[in-house]
């Protein structure tokens, strides 16, 4: 049995082929089990939702049609069709019953991480052969991008998103082929890809939530910069910000402000520190485009300030934007997170900024001259070399500050008063989220 068949069987074992309507007194043990995942209040809310959608389906309140389902959940194209087919257990009758809704939500929203991942994988696996081809995923990614950016570009064509779609898929592994034709993504490949593209995983994991700006995977930071700045000169496109934001909490996705741009402010380390210090924004996004045409960088959770050694915490991460879009979080292998050294004369303390690795072998490093640097394979973040060569020549360097709402600033200020143990615990919790809490921290 291939993995896709195994995944399909697991979900189908939990889900009956036929389901009753919202008014039935179901004896279905799967529905009964699924109902236990919700409070009575939540079940009543689901009944109200079902009744509202059924009333729009001309079904005598017996079922929800696909058009009503599609309109409410804001899902169009192939992705909407696939999730509806999955929720209705491939019956092809255009009828979602109340039991369908409860069982799908119990599996998809209340299940284990493996169960949710299997549900998503099966939703995308139209043929049921346990393989997702690149062309299958291309169509899904176009729908996702159109959905996220619909308010800004309602007339966008698929070709408008080709660069971002290609970058996201360039981070994937396609290792499986059942018949010798186009290789596809196995379930294991899919799980690995989801770790590298968390915003896609968030989006696909929230399809049965009402649409809106707070639905996971839909948030796009508002990019703030001076009126005289030509947006075409900026490295950070809105699609890139959306991709990076997939690894951040919601309160850090409201506004990002341009603090430094090498071609606007001058290619100088001191100028960089001057523009990024004392801004009231401790977290920032550093982006580099090198002369090889590669675009990448890192999210720094701590301010850029003078240190003689590595500093920072496990909230930081590295990312790639072009020609590959991927995010690499800390592995816990060491705590060599962030680097910022200036005016040191020792060869053991290179002047410049960077992330990860070790001295003279960083995940990313830009020298104090801002005209050269390096990117090596890095155990700190489990990242590859982010450019085509390990020795890089930055062409553009950009830094964006994360603007926090006033209530979040108060919360962060209070958190800083906590003990070292409390802050360490917070870092360990972050590691647990990425499944790396058991790694050595030596």
FIMARBA-570662 format. One line per 2 residues: their letters; for each residue y negated, x, z negated of C-alpha. Coordinates in pm, 1 decimal. Example, Ala and Ser with C-alpha at 12.3 -4.5 7.8 and 13.67 -1.06 7.14 Angstrom:
2
as = 450.0,1230.0,-780.0 | 106.0,1367.0,-714.0
This chain:
442
xx = 0.0,0.0,0.0 | -342.8,131.3,80.7
xx = -624.5,117.2,-168.2 | -798.5,-173.7,3.5
xx = -485.5,-389.3,-15.5 | -443.1,-297.3,-382.2
xx = -805.6,-386.6,-459.5 | -775.4,-715.4,-272.1
xx = -457.0,-809.3,-457.3 | -618.0,-739.6,-796.6
xx = -907.5,-975.7,-733.2 | -690.3,-1242.9,-571.0
xx = -455.2,-1233.9,-869.2 | -754.1,-1331.2,-1082.3
xx = -875.3,-1598.2,-842.4 | -699.2,-1917.8,-730.5
xx = -682.6,-2018.2,-366.2 | -816.6,-2366.8,-439.6
xx = -1084.3,-2455.1,-686.3 | -1217.9,-2785.2,-816.5
xx = -1566.6,-2921.9,-817.6 | -1830.7,-2905.7,-1087.3
xx = -1718.0,-3229.2,-1250.0 | -1346.1,-3156.7,-1263.0
xx = -1155.8,-3085.9,-1578.0 | -986.1,-2779.9,-1437.6
xx = -647.3,-2669.5,-1560.0 | -684.2,-2346.5,-1366.2
xx = -615.5,-2062.9,-1612.6 | -824.4,-1818.3,-1407.3
xx = -1125.4,-2046.5,-1425.2 | -1065.6,-2095.5,-1797.3
xx = -1048.9,-1720.2,-1848.9 | -1359.4,-1662.0,-1639.6
xx = -1551.1,-1926.0,-1835.2 | -1494.2,-1730.1,-2156.3
xx = -1710.0,-1448.5,-2015.1 | -2017.1,-1670.4,-2058.8
xx = -2189.4,-1841.0,-2346.6 | -2204.3,-2218.7,-2342.6
xx = -2573.9,-2196.3,-2257.8 | -2500.0,-1971.0,-1958.8
xx = -2227.4,-2207.7,-1835.7 | -2471.5,-2497.3,-1857.4
xx = -2722.3,-2289.7,-1659.3 | -2457.6,-2220.6,-1394.7
xx = -2376.0,-2592.5,-1377.9 | -2744.4,-2670.3,-1326.7
xx = -2769.3,-2404.8,-1055.7 | -2459.6,-2538.2,-882.3
xx = -2586.3,-2896.3,-898.0 | -2922.6,-2792.8,-753.8
xx = -2765.2,-2604.4,-463.6 | -2502.4,-2873.0,-401.5
xx = -2775.9,-3137.0,-377.4 | -2920.6,-2938.3,-86.5
xx = -2582.1,-2915.1,84.7 | -2524.3,-3287.2,162.4
xx = -2186.1,-3262.6,-7.8 | -2204.0,-3543.3,-264.5
xx = -2246.7,-3270.0,-527.5 | -1897.4,-3137.2,-456.3
xx = -1975.5,-2795.3,-308.7 | -2250.1,-2558.0,-192.8
xx = -2283.1,-2486.5,178.6 | -2353.1,-2142.0,318.5
xx = -2713.0,-2223.1,427.8 | -2800.5,-2339.8,74.6
xx = -2627.5,-2034.2,-75.9 | -2803.2,-1801.4,165.9
xx = -3148.1,-1948.0,103.6 | -3121.7,-1931.0,-276.0
xx = -2979.7,-1580.3,-305.4 | -3199.7,-1442.8,-28.7
xx = -2910.2,-1287.6,162.5 | -2919.9,-1285.9,539.9
xx = -2716.0,-1149.2,825.1 | -2375.9,-991.5,783.0
xx = -2422.8,-914.2,413.7 | -2488.1,-1278.7,324.0
xx = -2187.9,-1389.5,526.5 | -1962.8,-1131.2,363.4
xx = -2055.4,-1210.1,3.9 | -2015.7,-1585.6,69.4
xx = -1674.7,-1526.0,225.7 | -1576.2,-1317.0,-75.7
xx = -1696.9,-1573.3,-329.5 | -1509.8,-1853.2,-151.1
xx = -1193.3,-1641.2,-127.8 | -1188.8,-1624.9,253.6
xx = -1115.9,-1997.6,289.1 | -1355.8,-2024.5,586.6
xx = -1438.8,-2383.6,487.5 | -1812.2,-2329.7,420.2
xx = -1766.4,-2469.4,69.1 | -1846.8,-2289.0,-255.6
xx = -1716.1,-2484.8,-554.4 | -1830.5,-2455.0,-913.5
xx = -1510.1,-2268.8,-996.8 | -1582.5,-2025.2,-714.6
xx = -1923.5,-1953.9,-863.9 | -1798.6,-1902.1,-1219.7
xx = -1500.0,-1686.2,-1126.4 | -1702.7,-1471.8,-885.0
xx = -1980.4,-1415.5,-1138.2 | -1728.8,-1337.4,-1414.1
xx = -1561.3,-1073.2,-1197.7 | -1872.3,-940.8,-1026.4
xx = -2115.2,-938.7,-1319.4 | -1900.2,-935.1,-1632.9
xx = -1606.5,-727.0,-1516.1 | -1540.2,-358.9,-1573.3
xx = -1711.4,-103.0,-1354.2 | -1388.3,-64.2,-1154.8
xx = -1358.4,-440.9,-1103.3 | -1717.9,-468.6,-986.1
xx = -1677.1,-172.8,-752.5 | -1360.2,-329.2,-609.6
xx = -1541.2,-659.4,-556.4 | -1821.6,-482.7,-367.8
xx = -1578.6,-274.0,-164.1 | -1382.5,-581.9,-59.8
xx = -1705.3,-761.7,27.8 | -1787.4,-484.5,274.3
xx = -1426.8,-442.9,395.4 | -1425.4,-722.8,652.7
xx = -1094.0,-627.1,813.8 | -917.8,-585.9,480.1
xx = -763.5,-252.9,578.1 | -913.9,-52.0,293.3
xx = -1147.8,140.9,525.2 | -1524.8,112.4,569.9
xx = -1638.2,264.5,897.3 | -1978.4,417.8,950.3
xx = -2072.2,141.1,1195.2 | -1973.7,-125.9,938.5
xx = -2201.2,32.9,679.5 | -2487.5,85.3,924.5
xx = -2522.5,-289.9,974.8 | -2513.1,-352.3,598.9
xx = -2775.0,-85.0,524.9 | -3011.0,-229.3,787.4
xx = -2982.8,-570.9,619.4 | -3050.5,-413.4,278.7
xx = -3359.1,-227.9,402.1 | -3493.4,-534.9,580.1
xx = -3440.7,-739.2,263.4 | -3614.9,-486.2,36.8
xx = -3910.5,-425.1,267.9 | -3935.8,-772.1,422.8
xx = -4276.7,-846.5,269.8 | -4424.1,-535.8,432.5
xx = -4254.0,-544.5,771.4 | -4120.0,-891.1,850.1
xx = -4093.1,-803.0,1219.2 | -3916.2,-471.9,1164.0
xx = -3644.4,-373.1,1408.1 | -3317.0,-207.5,1316.0
xx = -3436.9,110.1,1484.0 | -3727.0,129.9,1236.5
xx = -3477.2,212.2,962.6 | -3248.4,439.3,1163.0
xx = -3370.0,761.2,1000.2 | -3313.9,628.8,646.7
xx = -2979.3,468.8,733.8 | -2857.2,795.2,885.7
xx = -2977.7,992.7,582.4 | -2792.7,761.7,341.3
xx = -2472.3,777.9,545.0 | -2499.5,1154.7,583.4
xx = -2436.0,1171.3,207.9 | -2104.5,987.1,247.6
xx = -1753.0,1116.5,305.6 | -1540.5,943.0,569.4
xx = -1190.7,1073.3,511.6 | -958.6,785.8,594.1
xx = -813.5,658.7,920.6 | -512.2,430.3,947.8
xx = -467.7,439.4,1323.5 | -622.7,764.9,1434.1
xx = -945.3,599.3,1548.0 | -1286.4,621.4,1380.5
xx = -1258.7,766.6,1033.4 | -1379.1,548.4,750.1
xx = -1469.0,548.1,385.7 | -1181.4,494.4,142.8
xx = -1234.7,329.4,-194.8 | -1249.9,674.9,-357.1
xx = -1505.8,783.4,-94.9 | -1705.0,468.7,-167.7
xx = -1711.5,534.4,-543.4 | -1830.8,890.6,-485.0
xx = -2098.5,771.4,-243.0 | -2227.2,514.6,-493.7
xx = -2298.1,795.4,-741.2 | -2513.1,970.6,-479.7
xx = -2701.7,657.2,-369.4 | -2753.2,458.8,-692.6
xx = -3014.4,228.9,-541.3 | -2756.0,104.5,-288.4
xx = -2505.5,54.2,-571.0 | -2766.9,-138.1,-771.0
xx = -2850.2,-359.9,-474.2 | -2487.6,-434.0,-390.3
xx = -2416.0,-498.4,-758.2 | -2682.2,-769.2,-788.6
xx = -2622.0,-991.4,-487.0 | -2552.3,-1297.5,-702.1
xx = -2880.0,-1268.5,-886.0 | -3186.3,-1468.9,-778.5
xx = -3409.3,-1271.5,-541.6 | -3725.1,-1112.4,-674.6
xx = -3898.1,-780.4,-740.4 | -3703.5,-721.3,-1063.3
xx = -3360.9,-765.0,-906.7 | -3189.9,-424.7,-935.2
xx = -3204.6,-228.1,-613.3 | -3512.6,-413.6,-488.5
xx = -3790.6,-229.6,-671.2 | -4023.4,-16.7,-460.4
xx = -4293.4,179.8,-648.3 | -4650.0,118.2,-536.4
xx = -4778.4,452.9,-409.2 | -5133.1,534.0,-519.3
xx = -5348.4,793.1,-342.6 | -5712.6,842.3,-251.9
xx = -5856.8,628.7,26.0 | -5934.5,928.5,243.2
xx = -5573.5,1049.7,250.2 | -5383.0,984.7,572.2
xx = -5047.9,833.3,471.4 | -4881.7,1003.2,769.9
xx = -4942.3,1339.9,600.1 | -4748.7,1236.5,288.8
xx = -4386.7,1335.6,240.9 | -4308.6,1038.9,19.0
xx = -4234.6,738.9,237.4 | -4176.2,402.4,72.1
xx = -3805.3,421.6,169.2 | -3778.6,757.8,-5.0
xx = -3948.2,621.2,-318.3 | -3701.4,330.6,-319.1
xx = -3408.8,572.9,-290.9 | -3533.2,800.2,-571.3
xx = -3616.5,499.9,-787.3 | -3252.1,394.2,-790.0
xx = -3192.3,655.5,-1059.7 | -3483.6,540.1,-1278.0
xx = -3540.3,251.1,-1519.9 | -3745.6,-47.4,-1409.9
xx = -4057.4,47.2,-1610.6 | -4091.1,371.3,-1411.6
xx = -4093.5,191.1,-1077.9 | -4430.4,17.4,-1086.9
xx = -4679.7,279.2,-971.1 | -4655.4,642.5,-862.8
xx = -4978.0,838.6,-822.5 | -5027.9,1138.0,-596.2
xx = -5127.2,1428.9,-820.7 | -5091.0,1725.0,-588.2
xx = -5044.0,1789.5,-216.1 | -5043.3,2148.4,-95.1
xx = -5229.2,2080.6,232.1 | -5491.1,1867.3,55.8
xx = -5546.8,2067.0,-261.7 | -5446.3,2417.5,-160.7
xx = -5117.7,2601.8,-182.5 | -5171.5,2745.0,-529.0
xx = -4962.7,2741.1,-848.1 | -5271.3,2725.9,-1070.0
xx = -5412.4,2437.3,-866.0 | -5078.5,2259.2,-896.6
xx = -5082.2,2295.4,-1277.2 | -5445.2,2186.1,-1288.4
xx = -5370.2,1865.6,-1099.6 | -5049.9,1780.3,-1287.6
xx = -5162.5,1861.2,-1644.1 | -5343.9,1627.5,-1884.5
xx = -5295.3,1325.3,-1659.6 | -5135.6,1104.5,-1924.2
xx = -4820.2,1101.5,-1710.4 | -4537.4,1315.6,-1842.1
xx = -4277.6,1234.6,-1575.3 | -4322.9,1328.2,-1211.6
xx = -4150.9,1355.2,-874.9 | -4170.7,1693.2,-698.9
xx = -4101.2,1693.0,-324.0 | -4066.9,1989.7,-90.0
xx = -4045.7,2007.6,286.9 | -3939.5,2350.7,406.8
xx = -3971.6,2520.0,743.5 | -3614.2,2418.9,828.8
xx = -3732.1,2056.6,823.0 | -3532.5,1961.5,514.1
xx = -3695.0,1736.6,251.5 | -3575.3,1740.3,-110.3
xx = -3696.4,1778.2,-465.7 | -3650.6,1678.1,-825.8
xx = -3750.7,1421.4,-1083.7 | -3900.0,1594.0,-1390.3
xx = -3891.5,1386.2,-1708.2 | -4113.4,1638.2,-1891.8
xx = -4464.5,1765.1,-1803.8 | -4509.6,2077.9,-1596.9
xx = -4625.1,2323.4,-1864.3 | -4577.8,2690.9,-1941.7
xx = -4239.3,2790.6,-2089.8 | -4053.0,3119.9,-2110.4
xx = -3713.2,2951.3,-2067.5 | -3552.3,2636.6,-1932.6
xx = -3655.4,2309.8,-2095.7 | -3632.9,1934.7,-2021.4
xx = -3369.5,1668.4,-2082.9 | -3083.7,1487.5,-1911.1
xx = -3309.6,1227.5,-1751.1 | -3414.4,1475.4,-1482.1
xx = -3225.4,1499.5,-1153.2 | -3233.8,1655.7,-807.1
xx = -3248.9,1461.1,-482.1 | -3230.9,1503.0,-106.9
xx = -3431.3,1286.6,134.1 | -3377.6,1428.4,482.8
xx = -3155.8,1483.7,675.0 | -2937.5,1362.3,387.2
xx = -3035.6,1115.1,113.3 | -2853.5,1181.0,-213.5
xx = -2920.4,1205.5,-586.5 | -2755.1,1455.6,-820.3
xx = -2778.2,1385.3,-1192.1 | -2708.3,1638.8,-1469.3
xx = -2340.2,1712.2,-1521.6 | -2371.8,1834.4,-1880.3
xx = -2238.8,2177.3,-1782.1 | -2554.1,2333.6,-1930.6
xx = -2908.3,2241.9,-2034.2 | -3093.1,2450.8,-1774.4
xx = -3290.1,2151.2,-1654.1 | -3655.9,2230.8,-1579.7
xx = -3842.6,2558.3,-1522.4 | -4215.2,2630.4,-1531.7
xx = -4330.1,2988.4,-1593.9 | -4671.4,3135.9,-1527.8
xx = -4841.9,3467.9,-1604.4 | -4525.6,3636.9,-1732.1
xx = -4478.4,4005.1,-1647.6 | -4107.2,4030.8,-1724.1
xx = -3866.8,4028.4,-1427.7 | -3638.3,3815.0,-1643.4
xx = -3895.7,3534.4,-1640.1 | -3978.2,3458.3,-1274.0
xx = -4313.5,3286.3,-1232.6 | -4283.0,2953.7,-1056.2
xx = -4138.5,2604.2,-1092.5 | -3785.5,2480.5,-1048.8
xx = -3476.7,2295.1,-1164.3 | -3124.9,2387.0,-1270.3
xx = -2888.9,2676.9,-1222.5 | -2985.6,3006.1,-1382.5
xx = -3256.5,3267.0,-1343.2 | -3268.5,3396.7,-984.8
xx = -3002.2,3142.4,-886.0 | -3176.6,2807.1,-925.2
xx = -3090.7,2462.7,-794.5 | -3451.1,2459.1,-669.1
xx = -3717.5,2721.5,-726.2 | -4062.7,2775.2,-578.0
xx = -4229.9,3105.7,-659.8 | -4582.6,3122.5,-804.2
xx = -4711.7,3214.0,-458.7 | -4585.1,2874.4,-338.0
xx = -4477.4,3029.7,-7.6 | -4113.2,3111.2,-85.3
xx = -3828.0,2994.1,-302.5 | -3457.0,2926.3,-322.6
xx = -3197.2,2651.4,-351.4 | -2840.1,2733.2,-447.3
xx = -2531.8,2531.7,-532.1 | -2598.4,2427.1,-889.1
xx = -2356.1,2338.1,-1170.8 | -2639.5,2191.5,-1380.7
xx = -2665.8,1897.5,-1141.7 | -2343.2,1935.9,-945.0
xx = -2563.7,1973.9,-637.5 | -2515.6,2170.4,-316.6
xx = -2781.0,2395.3,-167.2 | -3043.9,2140.7,-67.5
xx = -3157.4,2314.2,249.5 | -2992.7,2479.7,548.1
xx = -3045.0,2819.9,388.4 | -3052.0,2932.6,25.3
xx = -3382.9,3114.7,75.7 | -3656.3,2866.9,156.1
xx = -4013.0,2873.3,282.6 | -4200.2,2562.6,161.7
xx = -4417.1,2402.4,427.1 | -4546.9,2115.0,211.7
xx = -4527.0,2065.2,-165.0 | -4609.7,1728.1,-315.4
xx = -4608.3,1593.4,-672.4 | -4632.2,1228.4,-780.2
xx = -4693.5,1116.6,-1138.1 | -4505.4,819.2,-1285.1
xx = -4759.5,567.1,-1414.0 | -4632.2,377.9,-1719.2
xx = -4762.1,45.4,-1843.9 | -4951.6,62.8,-2173.4
xx = -4667.3,-92.1,-2374.2 | -4426.5,169.0,-2236.1
xx = -4669.5,445.4,-2329.9 | -4669.3,318.3,-2689.5
xx = -4290.4,304.4,-2690.4 | -4264.9,659.4,-2555.5
xx = -4518.0,787.0,-2809.2 | -4315.4,637.5,-3092.7
xx = -3994.1,777.5,-2949.0 | -4140.5,1127.0,-2953.2
xx = -4175.8,1094.2,-3329.3 | -3799.4,1061.0,-3362.5
xx = -3573.1,1334.8,-3487.7 | -3412.8,1596.3,-3264.5
xx = -3079.2,1428.9,-3335.9 | -3209.3,1095.6,-3206.4
xx = -3340.5,1254.0,-2887.9 | -3012.8,1439.0,-2839.6
xx = -2828.8,1109.0,-2881.1 | -3047.7,958.1,-2609.8
xx = -2954.5,1242.6,-2374.9 | -2586.0,1195.9,-2451.0
xx = -2614.5,825.3,-2375.6 | -2761.3,916.0,-2037.6
xx = -2459.6,1137.6,-1974.8 | -2227.5,849.6,-2059.0
xx = -2396.2,638.0,-1793.6 | -2299.6,890.2,-1528.8
xx = -1953.9,949.6,-1673.1 | -2016.0,1308.3,-1778.2
xx = -2038.6,1279.9,-2159.5 | -1718.7,1473.5,-2211.8
xx = -1836.7,1787.9,-2035.0 | -1919.6,2110.5,-2210.7
xx = -2279.0,2175.9,-2299.5 | -2236.5,2549.6,-2342.2
